[in-house]
Amino acid sequence: PFEADLSLYTTLAGSEGGRVLELACGSGRVLIPLALAGHHVVGLDASPYMLTIAHEKLAEVGSKAAARVRLVQGDMRAFELGEVFDLAVIAVKSLAYLTEPADQLRALSCVAAHLRPEGLLALDLLHPAPAWLLEGPGSLRQDLVQYVPAHGVTVARTEAVVSTDLAAQVRVIRSTYDIVKDDGTVTRHFVEWPYRYIYRYEAEHLLARAGFEIEAVYGGYRYEPFTSESRTMLILARSRPQH
């Protein structure tokens, strides 16, 4: 599930022009495949630790691809990159890490200011279905088990609901990472973080206020229809020409 979006973003980059901005790029999961496909990519992230990992990964993929990438430490709510892009990507629900509506609007407005007229934004959001909203404190979901051969470890992530504020639309989640070495040694790490979910038409209104026109809303990365059962809410929106 964590790789299903890569072909979508690569295809969009090819059709839109190939200058790509990724917000909350993290360790480069999306950014590096885009560079390997021949696109010019700027990745913005607030975490120097994650950007260090991205730099290390870029050093392994070859100088040609690495030369097409610029990594920038910055705040997605207020950035100025001095470039104009054809495509912007906010992947894996990263807009939700901004827990105030005003901050989400500021981030989207910054994206619009960096896109060419009719440039495209691909915005990946969670669909907050009633069953998800009703998960009570202590509800568990194991959403990742992956073996990392380079480090000889298996990583398992379990997410637990801490609280859900329906009025503020903020859920607090505690992620538990179990790192199991090949010799059986287990190390456990905890991360707790707030997550602000938004609804479809709330997202559309935010985008309109930020200077976008909605092109399509999908329920998955293969352009599946958006339905009541969709877990993903993928919105494609174009920046309005400035008059």
Backbone torsions as a table, in degrees:
resi	resn	phi	psi	omega
1	PRO	NA	-27.2	-177.0
2	PHE	-79.7	-9.1	179.0
3	GLU	-109.0	-5.7	-172.1
4	ALA	-64.6	-23.7	-176.8
5	ASP	-84.9	-14.4	-171.5
6	LEU	-64.2	-43.4	-179.3
7	SER	-65.6	-33.6	177.2
8	LEU	-61.2	-51.3	-176.6
9	TYR	-66.4	-36.1	178.3
10	THR	-65.8	-41.6	178.3
11	THR	-64.7	-43.8	179.4
12	LEU	-63.3	-40.9	179.2
13	ALA	-61.0	-40.6	179.0
14	GLY	-66.4	-38.9	-177.3
15	SER	-80.3	-24.6	-175.3
16	GLU	-93.3	-20.1	177.4
17	GLY	136.2	-15.9	168.7
18	GLY	92.7	-3.8	172.8
19	ARG	-97.0	112.1	-167.8
20	VAL	-120.1	136.5	171.7
21	LEU	-112.7	127.2	173.3
22	GLU	-117.2	122.7	174.8
23	LEU	-89.7	145.8	-177.1
24	ALA	54.9	53.0	-173.3
25	CYS	-72.8	-18.1	176.1
26	GLY	59.4	-132.8	-175.6
27	SER	-87.6	5.0	173.6
28	GLY	97.1	18.5	-178.4
29	ARG	-56.4	-42.1	179.5
30	VAL	-89.4	-41.2	-172.4
31	LEU	-62.4	-44.2	-174.9
32	ILE	-67.2	-45.2	174.8
33	PRO	-59.3	-34.6	176.9
34	LEU	-64.2	-42.8	178.4
35	ALA	-65.4	-41.4	178.7
36	LEU	-63.4	-27.6	178.0
37	ALA	-81.0	-0.5	174.3
38	GLY	102.2	8.0	-176.5
39	HIS	-94.0	152.3	173.7
40	HIS	-86.4	123.6	-172.8
41	VAL	-130.1	133.2	169.2
42	VAL	-112.2	125.6	178.6
43	GLY	-110.9	128.4	179.0
44	LEU	-112.4	133.8	176.1
45	ASP	-152.5	148.8	-179.5
46	ALA	-81.6	-16.5	-171.9
47	SER	-97.8	114.6	175.4
48	PRO	-64.2	-30.9	179.0
49	TYR	-63.5	-46.8	179.9
50	MET	-65.4	-38.5	179.4
51	LEU	-67.3	-32.0	175.1
52	THR	-62.2	-42.4	177.2
53	ILE	-63.2	-40.7	178.4
54	ALA	-62.1	-42.4	177.0
55	HIS	-60.1	-42.4	179.8
56	GLU	-63.6	-41.2	178.4
57	LYS	-65.3	-40.0	-179.9
58	LEU	-63.3	-34.3	179.8
59	ALA	-64.6	-19.3	-177.1
60	GLU	-94.6	-11.3	-172.3
61	VAL	-98.2	-4.2	178.7
62	GLY	108.0	150.0	-172.5
63	SER	-68.9	-32.1	-177.8
64	LYS	-65.0	-47.8	179.1
65	ALA	-67.3	-42.6	-178.9
66	ALA	-61.7	-32.5	-179.5
67	ALA	-69.0	-17.1	180.0
68	ARG	-89.3	3.7	-173.9
69	VAL	-118.2	137.3	168.5
70	ARG	-125.0	125.0	177.8
71	LEU	-103.5	134.0	-175.8
72	VAL	-130.9	127.0	171.7
73	GLN	-84.1	124.5	-177.5
74	GLY	-172.2	173.9	-177.9
75	ASP	-97.4	122.9	-178.2
76	MET	-65.3	-12.8	177.9
77	ARG	-83.4	-15.7	-175.5
78	ALA	-158.4	96.2	179.0
79	PHE	-143.2	152.5	176.7
80	GLU	-139.5	111.5	-171.0
81	LEU	-103.1	-11.2	179.8
82	GLY	70.1	20.2	178.2
83	GLU	-135.7	159.0	174.0
84	VAL	-116.5	140.7	-173.3
85	PHE	-120.6	157.2	175.2
86	ASP	-88.8	-33.1	-175.5
87	LEU	-138.3	136.9	171.0
88	ALA	-120.2	142.8	-178.0
89	VAL	-127.7	128.9	167.5
90	ILE	-121.6	98.7	-169.9
91	ALA	-92.4	172.6	173.5
92	VAL	37.4	46.7	171.0
93	LYS	63.0	24.9	-172.2
94	SER	-68.1	-22.7	177.8
95	LEU	-61.6	-26.5	-176.6
96	ALA	-68.0	-14.4	178.1
97	TYR	-73.5	-13.8	171.1
98	LEU	-88.6	114.0	-168.8
99	THR	-95.2	2.5	175.7
100	GLU	-115.0	133.7	178.9
101	PRO	-55.2	-37.7	-179.9
102	ALA	-63.0	-36.0	178.6
103	ASP	-70.7	-38.3	176.6
104	GLN	-62.4	-40.3	178.3
105	LEU	-65.4	-42.0	178.9
106	ARG	-60.7	-42.4	179.9
107	ALA	-62.9	-46.3	-180.0
108	LEU	-64.7	-35.8	177.6
109	SER	-65.9	-38.4	176.3
110	CYS	-63.6	-39.3	177.5
111	VAL	-62.5	-47.4	-179.0
112	ALA	-57.8	-38.3	-179.1
113	ALA	-68.2	-18.5	-178.5
114	HIS	-102.0	0.8	178.8
115	LEU	-99.5	146.1	171.0
116	ARG	-64.7	161.5	174.6
117	PRO	-54.2	129.7	-176.8
118	GLU	65.8	21.5	170.1
119	GLY	-68.2	158.3	-170.8
120	LEU	-107.9	138.0	170.0
121	LEU	-111.0	127.7	171.3
122	ALA	-104.9	112.7	-173.7
123	LEU	-115.7	113.8	-177.7
124	ASP	-97.6	115.6	-178.7
125	LEU	-124.1	158.6	171.0
126	LEU	-79.2	141.3	170.0
127	HIS	-89.3	109.2	-176.1
128	PRO	-77.5	78.4	-179.0
129	ALA	-70.3	154.0	-178.1
130	PRO	-54.4	-40.1	-179.1
131	ALA	-62.3	-38.0	178.2
132	TRP	-67.0	-43.4	-178.4
133	LEU	-64.3	-30.4	-176.0
134	LEU	-86.3	-1.8	175.9
135	GLU	-62.9	122.2	-175.0
136	GLY	-82.9	169.8	176.0
137	PRO	-54.2	134.4	-178.2
138	GLY	94.2	-10.1	177.2
139	SER	-62.6	137.4	-174.0
140	LEU	-117.1	148.0	172.2
141	ARG	-147.0	121.8	174.3
142	GLN	-93.3	112.9	-171.4
143	ASP	-113.3	3.3	179.6
144	LEU	-153.9	126.5	167.3
145	VAL	-137.6	116.1	-174.0
146	GLN	-145.0	134.7	175.8
147	TYR	-90.8	132.6	-179.5
148	VAL	-113.6	94.5	-173.2
149	PRO	-62.2	-32.1	-178.1
150	ALA	-62.4	-27.0	-179.0
151	HIS	-111.5	-3.7	179.3
152	GLY	63.4	39.8	-178.7
153	VAL	-136.9	155.3	168.5
154	THR	-109.4	131.0	-180.0
155	VAL	-109.3	126.3	176.5
156	ALA	-122.7	128.2	180.0
157	ARG	-114.6	129.3	176.0
158	THR	-120.5	128.0	179.4
159	GLU	-104.5	134.2	178.2
160	ALA	-121.1	139.1	174.9
161	VAL	-76.9	125.9	174.6
162	VAL	-92.7	-48.6	179.7
163	SER	-162.2	159.1	174.9
164	THR	-135.9	119.6	177.7
165	ASP	-101.1	100.6	-176.3
166	LEU	-66.8	-27.8	-180.0
167	ALA	-73.2	-43.7	-179.9
168	ALA	-85.9	-11.9	-175.5
169	GLN	59.8	44.9	179.6
170	VAL	-126.0	124.7	171.9
171	ARG	-108.8	135.3	173.9
172	VAL	-99.3	127.8	-175.8
173	ILE	-120.9	139.1	173.0
174	ARG	-111.6	119.0	178.1
175	SER	-98.6	129.9	176.1
176	THR	-110.1	122.9	178.6
177	TYR	-107.1	116.4	173.4
178	ASP	-100.7	119.8	-179.4
179	ILE	-109.1	111.0	-174.5
180	VAL	-107.0	115.2	177.5
181	LYS	-76.8	164.0	-179.6
182	ASP	-61.2	-24.8	179.3
183	ASP	-86.0	4.1	177.8
184	GLY	94.4	-6.7	178.5
185	THR	-66.9	135.2	-178.0
186	VAL	-117.9	130.2	172.5
187	THR	-119.0	137.9	-177.0
188	ARG	-120.5	134.0	177.7
189	HIS	-127.0	146.5	179.8
190	PHE	-120.3	138.9	173.3
191	VAL	-134.7	129.0	178.7
192	GLU	-117.5	132.9	-173.8
193	TRP	-152.2	145.7	175.7
194	PRO	-86.1	150.5	-173.1
195	TYR	-139.5	118.2	-178.5
196	ARG	-100.6	107.2	178.4
197	TYR	-83.5	151.3	176.8
198	ILE	-133.2	155.2	-177.9
199	TYR	-91.5	167.2	-173.4
200	ARG	-55.6	-54.6	-173.4
201	TYR	-77.5	-24.1	169.1
202	GLU	-61.2	-45.0	178.2
203	ALA	-62.7	-42.4	-179.9
204	GLU	-63.3	-40.7	178.7
205	HIS	-67.0	-40.5	176.2
206	LEU	-59.4	-45.0	-179.8
207	LEU	-64.0	-40.9	178.2
208	ALA	-62.3	-42.6	178.8
209	ARG	-64.9	-29.4	-178.3
210	ALA	-83.8	-6.1	177.3
211	GLY	105.6	25.5	-179.0
212	PHE	-115.3	157.7	168.0
213	GLU	-117.6	133.0	-177.6
214	ILE	-72.1	128.7	175.8
215	GLU	-96.8	-41.7	-178.0
216	ALA	-165.3	156.0	173.1
217	VAL	-128.2	124.4	-176.8
218	TYR	-121.6	162.1	178.8
219	GLY	-100.7	8.5	-179.9
220	GLY	-175.0	179.5	-172.3
221	TYR	-86.4	-1.1	174.6
222	ARG	-112.1	28.7	177.3
223	TYR	63.0	33.4	175.0
224	GLU	-64.8	148.5	177.4
225	PRO	-61.0	145.4	175.6
226	PHE	-83.7	119.4	-176.3
227	THR	-131.8	178.2	178.0
228	SER	-59.5	-27.8	-176.3
229	GLU	-89.7	-6.8	-175.9
230	SER	-64.2	134.4	173.6
231	ARG	-86.9	-31.5	-178.9
232	THR	-102.6	146.4	174.0
233	MET	-127.2	94.6	-177.0
234	LEU	-96.9	117.1	-178.0
235	ILE	-111.2	128.5	171.3
236	LEU	-105.5	126.2	-175.7
237	ALA	-138.9	143.4	-178.9
238	ARG	-109.2	141.9	177.9
239	SER	-71.6	136.5	179.4
240	ARG	-76.6	138.6	175.9
241	PRO	-58.9	140.0	178.2
242	GLN	-82.9	130.5	-179.8
243	HIS	-101.5	NA	NA
